């Protein structure tokens, strides 16, 4: 997890990088990625024809690559990129590529502390997973869906364990998919499998599985629930417990099931993107009770507000007392907090961010190609050329704003109570 305690939280603004100068140095500068602490900005850059590197502030990595993309900072602050060398792909960390390379590599994910990185890889038409640069020994005809336990000690991927010829309907219904955990596939096979999810302690793992044409359930450590459902969505574990839950379709409508049994009395036309409060005691999900009208349901109570385009996954406050979601209605984006939509709407809005005490809600928004931070439904910052999600200080009294102004990345630390001063 990102350690915000060590960041510079002194009020003020600092210019970090002149992006105009960066663009003058290179033929191409691709997507910009700002570090969580706002001290660095990185981008793939073209240094010569068909030659890429990664620029970080006014420096660049020593290594050069045929391609570089998917830049991401780990929770412990290291910069990573997928890179191609001699027509093979691998992951580079702070400019140093892993020793092994493959035909293709994608979908890097990180453990909670950032010490473990896993990627999916393809080599000689076979698929598997590499963890911290070391590939699993077993290879599979195909692979999708990758997960790491929170501590990074275990990895899992949805894998095809049996080859399947074209139009082999009988082979398809016998099952060709399973879950591989730390490189070893479950013995049981399924028609399909999706959404591998580890428990908080990493001791258990579950996935959605398809058993027949219209029969789905969850399998935990390869053992399916006894109950079967018309459909099912991605599972979740309650923090600190072995209780496993998921949205399920029962008799043509949707509800929440826990350890195989429905626990909500209400039924919905659709129910998905369930999220749990940090302590696991509360459940929120996106729901609809009529066609084209989306809302949020919290602990089996549907919000009165509804939205005709979409509702994105709900977000709990750190103490679990409040719920917010990004919403879209009549072609405009906004936020709704505790069943109260903000009055202001936008061309785009990003995920809500609660202060540590849950008292405030902020979000990055876009209007007419410019970006700003809105807090509690009101404008809180100037409008910028580019902006990343705002971040509250650990005590909630300040906010870090990483923004591009007049071609320069600027790092602002601002009092939450006052906002930017004109």
C-alpha positions in Angstrom: 0.0 0.0 0.0 1.2 3.5 -0.8 2.8 5.1 2.2 1.6 8.7 2.1 3.1 9.6 5.5 6.5 10.1 3.9 5.4 12.5 1.2 5.9 16.3 1.3 2.7 17.7 2.7 3.9 21.3 3.2 1.5 23.8 1.6 2.7 25.3 -1.7 3.3 24.6 -5.3 6.3 23.3 -7.1 7.0 23.0 -10.8 8.2 19.4 -11.5 8.8 19.1 -15.3 8.6 21.4 -18.3 6.6 19.1 -20.7 7.2 21.5 -23.6 11.0 21.0 -23.3 10.3 17.3 -23.2 8.4 17.4 -26.4 11.2 19.4 -28.0 13.7 16.7 -27.2 11.9 13.8 -28.7 10.1 13.0 -31.9 7.1 11.6 -30.0 6.0 11.7 -26.4 3.2 9.3 -25.6 0.8 9.0 -22.6 1.9 10.8 -19.5 1.9 9.0 -16.1 2.3 10.9 -12.9 3.7 9.2 -9.7 1.2 9.1 -6.8 3.4 11.5 -4.8 3.5 14.0 -7.7 7.3 14.1 -7.7 7.7 12.4 -11.1 6.1 12.3 -14.5 6.9 9.6 -17.0 6.1 8.9 -20.7 7.3 6.5 -23.4 9.3 8.6 -25.9 10.6 8.0 -29.4 14.4 8.6 -29.4 15.0 7.4 -33.0 13.1 5.6 -35.7 11.6 2.5 -34.1 13.4 3.1 -30.9 11.7 3.9 -27.6 12.8 4.8 -24.2 11.1 6.2 -21.1 11.5 9.8 -20.0 11.1 10.6 -16.2 11.1 14.3 -15.5 14.0 15.7 -17.5 15.9 12.4 -17.5 15.4 9.2 -19.4 16.1 5.5 -18.8 19.4 4.4 -20.2 17.9 1.4 -21.9 16.3 1.6 -25.4 13.5 -0.6 -26.7 11.6 -1.4 -29.8 8.4 -0.6 -27.9 7.5 0.7 -24.5 4.0 1.1 -23.1 1.6 0.6 -20.2 3.7 2.7 -17.7 2.6 2.3 -14.1 3.9 3.1 -10.7 3.9 0.3 -8.1 2.4 1.0 -4.7 6.0 1.2 -3.4 6.8 3.9 -5.9 8.8 2.0 -8.6 8.1 2.9 -12.3 7.3 -0.1 -14.6 6.8 -0.5 -18.3 6.1 -3.3 -20.7 8.9 -3.3 -23.2 9.9 -5.1 -26.4 13.5 -6.2 -27.0 14.6 -8.2 -30.1 10.9 -8.8 -30.9 10.2 -10.2 -27.4 8.3 -8.7 -24.5 9.1 -8.3 -20.8 8.7 -5.9 -17.9 11.2 -3.2 -17.1 11.4 -1.7 -13.6 13.1 1.7 -13.3 14.8 1.0 -16.6 16.0 -2.6 -15.8 14.2 -5.3 -17.8 13.5 -8.7 -16.4 16.0 -11.3 -17.7 13.4 -13.5 -19.3 11.4 -12.4 -22.4 8.4 -13.8 -24.1 6.4 -13.6 -27.4 4.1 -11.3 -25.6 3.4 -10.0 -22.0 0.4 -8.0 -20.7 -1.7 -7.2 -17.7 0.8 -6.4 -15.0 -0.7 -6.4 -11.5 0.9 -5.6 -8.2 0.7 -6.9 -4.6 -0.6 -4.5 -2.0 2.9 -3.3 -1.0 4.2 -3.4 -4.6 7.0 -5.9 -3.9 5.4 -8.6 -6.2 4.5 -8.0 -9.8 2.7 -10.6 -12.0 2.1 -10.5 -15.7 0.4 -12.8 -18.2 2.7 -14.1 -20.9 2.5 -16.0 -24.2 5.3 -18.0 -25.7 5.3 -20.5 -28.6 1.5 -20.3 -28.7 1.2 -21.3 -25.0 0.1 -19.1 -22.1 1.1 -18.8 -18.5 2.1 -16.3 -15.7 5.4 -14.8 -14.7 5.8 -13.6 -11.1 8.7 -11.2 -10.5 10.2 -12.3 -13.8 9.9 -16.1 -13.2 7.4 -17.9 -15.4 5.3 -20.8 -14.1 6.6 -24.1 -15.4 3.2 -25.3 -16.7 1.8 -23.8 -19.9 -1.7 -23.7 -21.2 -3.6 -23.3 -24.5 -5.1 -20.0 -23.3 -5.3 -17.8 -20.2 -7.3 -14.8 -18.9 -8.1 -13.2 -15.6 -5.1 -12.7 -13.2 -5.0 -12.2 -9.5 -2.5 -11.8 -6.7 -3.2 -12.4 -3.0 -2.9 -9.1 -1.1 0.5 -10.1 0.3 1.7 -11.2 -3.1 2.6 -14.7 -1.9 0.1 -16.4 -4.2 -0.9 -15.9 -7.8 -3.8 -17.3 -9.8 -5.1 -17.1 -13.4 -8.0 -18.5 -15.3 -6.6 -21.0 -17.8 -7.7 -23.3 -20.5 -6.5 -26.8 -19.5 -7.6 -28.8 -22.5 -7.2 -27.9 -26.2 -10.5 -27.5 -28.0 -11.0 -28.2 -31.8 -13.2 -25.9 -33.8 -16.9 -26.8 -33.5 -16.2 -29.4 -30.8 -19.4 -28.9 -29.0 -19.1 -32.0 -26.9 -15.6 -31.1 -25.8 -16.8 -27.6 -24.9 -19.6 -28.9 -22.6 -17.2 -31.4 -21.0 -15.3 -28.3 -19.8 -11.9 -27.0 -20.8 -11.3 -24.1 -18.3 -10.1 -24.1 -14.7 -8.1 -22.0 -12.3 -4.3 -22.3 -11.9 -3.0 -21.3 -8.5 0.7 -20.9 -8.2 1.1 -22.7 -11.5 -1.0 -25.7 -10.6 -4.5 -26.0 -12.1 -7.5 -27.2 -10.1 -8.4 -30.8 -10.9 -12.0 -29.9 -11.8 -12.7 -28.4 -15.2 -15.6 -26.0 -16.1 -17.2 -24.8 -19.3 -16.0 -21.3 -18.3 -14.4 -19.6 -15.4 -14.0 -15.9 -14.6 -13.0 -13.4 -11.9 -10.4 -15.1 -9.7 -10.5 -13.5 -6.2 -8.3 -14.2 -3.1 -9.4 -13.9 0.5 -7.8 -11.2 2.5 -5.3 -13.7 4.1 -4.6 -15.4 0.8 -5.6 -18.8 2.1 -8.7 -19.2 -0.1 -9.5 -18.3 -3.7 -12.8 -18.3 -5.6 -14.0 -17.8 -9.1 -17.2 -17.6 -11.1 -17.8 -20.9 -13.0 -20.2 -22.1 -15.6 -21.4 -25.7 -15.2 -24.0 -26.0 -18.0 -25.8 -24.0 -20.6 -27.6 -21.8 -18.1 -26.1 -23.0 -14.8 -23.5 -20.9 -12.9 -22.1 -20.8 -9.4 -18.9 -19.9 -7.4 -16.1 -22.4 -6.9 -13.9 -22.0 -3.9 -10.6 -23.9 -3.9 -12.1 -25.9 -6.8 -15.2 -26.9 -4.8 -18.5 -25.4 -6.3 -21.2 -24.1 -4.1 -24.1 -26.5 -3.7 -26.6 -24.0 -5.1 -26.8 -23.2 -8.8 -27.9 -20.0 -10.4 -29.1 -18.7 -13.8 -26.0 -16.4 -13.8 -23.5 -15.0 -11.4 -21.0 -12.1 -11.2 -17.6 -11.5 -9.7 -17.2 -12.7 -6.1 -16.0 -10.8 -3.0 -14.7 -11.9 0.4 -15.7 -10.1 3.5 -12.5 -8.8 5.0 -11.1 -10.9 7.8 -13.5 -13.8 7.2 -14.1 -16.7 4.9 -17.5 -15.4 3.9 -17.8 -15.4 0.1 -20.5 -13.4 -1.7 -21.6 -12.5 -5.2 -24.6 -11.2 -7.2 -26.6 -14.2 -8.4 -29.6 -14.6 -10.7 -32.5 -16.6 -9.1 -35.8 -17.2 -10.9 -35.1 -14.5 -13.4 -34.0 -11.7 -11.0 -30.9 -10.8 -9.1 -29.9 -10.6 -5.5 -26.8 -11.1 -3.3 -25.8 -14.6 -2.1 -23.3 -15.4 0.6 -21.7 -18.8 0.9 -24.3 -20.1 -1.6 -27.4 -18.7 0.0 -29.3 -15.5 -0.9 -29.1 -13.0 1.9 -31.1 -10.0 0.5 -34.9 -10.1 0.3 -35.0 -7.6 -2.6 -34.8 -8.7 -6.2 -33.6 -6.6 -9.1 -33.5 -6.7 -12.9 -29.7 -6.5 -12.7 -27.3 -6.3 -9.8 -23.5 -6.1 -10.2 -20.3 -4.3 -9.2 -20.8 -5.1 -5.5 -18.4 -3.4 -3.1 -17.8 -4.0 0.6 -17.1 -1.5 3.3 -13.5 -1.7 4.5 -14.5 -3.8 7.6 -16.7 -6.0 5.4 -19.9 -5.4 7.3 -21.7 -3.4 4.6 -22.5 -4.2 0.9 -23.2 -1.7 -1.9 -23.9 -2.6 -5.5 -25.2 -1.2 -8.8 -28.8 -2.2 -9.4 -31.8 -1.6 -11.7 -35.4 -2.3 -11.1 -36.7 -1.2 -14.5 -35.2 -1.0 -18.0 -32.7 1.8 -18.4 -32.9 3.1 -14.8 -29.8 2.5 -12.8 -29.2 3.2 -9.1 -27.2 2.0 -6.0 -28.4 -0.4 -3.4 -26.8 -0.4 0.0 -27.5 -3.2 2.5 -30.6 -4.2 0.5 -32.0 -0.6 0.5 -32.3 1.0 -3.0 -31.5 4.6 -3.4 -34.4 6.8 -4.5 -32.2 8.5 -7.1 -31.9 6.8 -10.5 -29.9 7.5 -13.6 -30.8 6.6 -17.2 -27.3 6.0 -18.7 -25.1 4.2 -16.1 -23.8 4.0 -12.6 -20.2 3.1 -12.0 -19.1 0.9 -9.0 -19.9 2.4 -5.6 -17.2 3.6 -3.3 -17.4 3.4 0.5 -15.9 6.0 2.9 -13.0 4.6 5.0 -15.2 4.1 8.0 -18.0 2.6 5.9 -20.5 5.2 6.9 -21.1 6.8 3.5 -21.4 5.6 -0.1 -20.7 7.6 -3.4 -20.8 6.7 -7.1 -20.0 8.3 -10.4 -23.2 8.5 -12.5 -24.3 9.4 -16.0 -27.8 10.6 -16.9 -29.1 12.4 -20.0 -25.6 12.3 -21.5 -24.0 14.2 -18.5 -21.7 12.8 -15.9 -21.9 13.6 -12.2 -21.6 12.2 -8.7 -24.1 11.0 -6.2 -23.3 10.8 -2.5 -25.6 9.1 0.0 -28.4 9.2 -2.5 -28.0 12.9 -3.2 -26.8 13.7 -6.8 -24.5 16.7 -7.1 -26.2 19.7 -8.9 -23.2 20.3 -11.2 -22.8 18.0 -14.2 -19.8 17.4 -16.4 -18.5 16.1 -19.7 -16.8 13.4 -17.7 -16.3 12.6 -14.0 -14.0 10.2 -12.3 -14.3 8.0 -9.2 -15.2 9.7 -5.9 -12.5 10.0 -3.3 -13.4 10.3 0.4 -11.3 12.1 3.0 -9.8 9.8 5.7 -12.7 10.7 8.1 -15.3 10.3 5.4 -16.6 13.9 5.8 -15.6 15.2 2.4 -15.9 13.8 -1.1 -13.7 15.0 -4.0 -13.5 14.0 -7.7 -11.6 14.9 -10.8 -14.0 16.3 -13.5 -13.8 17.5 -17.1 -15.7 20.2 -18.9 -14.9 21.7 -22.3 -11.6 19.9 -22.4 -10.4 21.3 -19.1 -10.1 19.5 -15.8 -10.7 20.5 -12.2 -11.3 19.1 -8.7 -14.8 19.4 -7.3 -15.4 18.8 -3.6 -18.8 18.2 -2.0 -20.5 19.2 -5.2 -18.7 22.6 -5.6 -15.7 23.9 -7.5 -12.6 23.6 -5.4 -9.7 24.1 -7.7 -8.9 26.1 -10.9 -9.3 24.4 -14.3 -6.2 22.7 -15.6 -4.9 21.4 -19.0 -4.4 18.0 -17.5 -5.1 16.5 -14.0 -4.7 13.3 -12.1 -7.0 12.1 -9.2 -6.6 14.3 -6.1 -5.2 12.6 -3.0 -6.0 13.6 0.6 -3.2 13.8 3.2 -3.2 11.1 5.9 -4.8 13.5 8.4 -7.3 14.8 5.8 -6.4 18.5 6.2 -4.5 18.9 2.9 -4.9 17.7 -0.6 -2.3 16.9 -3.3 -3.2 18.0 -6.7 -1.0 16.9 -9.7 -1.8 19.1 -12.7 -0.4 20.3 -16.0 -0.5 24.1 -16.3 0.8 25.9 -19.4 2.9 22.9 -20.4 4.4 22.2 -16.9 3.6 19.5 -14.4 2.9 21.3 -11.1 2.6 19.7 -7.7 0.2 21.6 -5.4 -0.5 20.9 -1.7 -3.5 22.9 -0.6 -5.5 23.2 2.6 -8.8 21.3 2.2 -10.8 23.9 4.1 -9.8 26.8 1.9 -8.9 25.4 -1.5 -6.9 27.4 -4.0 -6.6 31.0 -3.2 -7.0 33.5 -6.1 
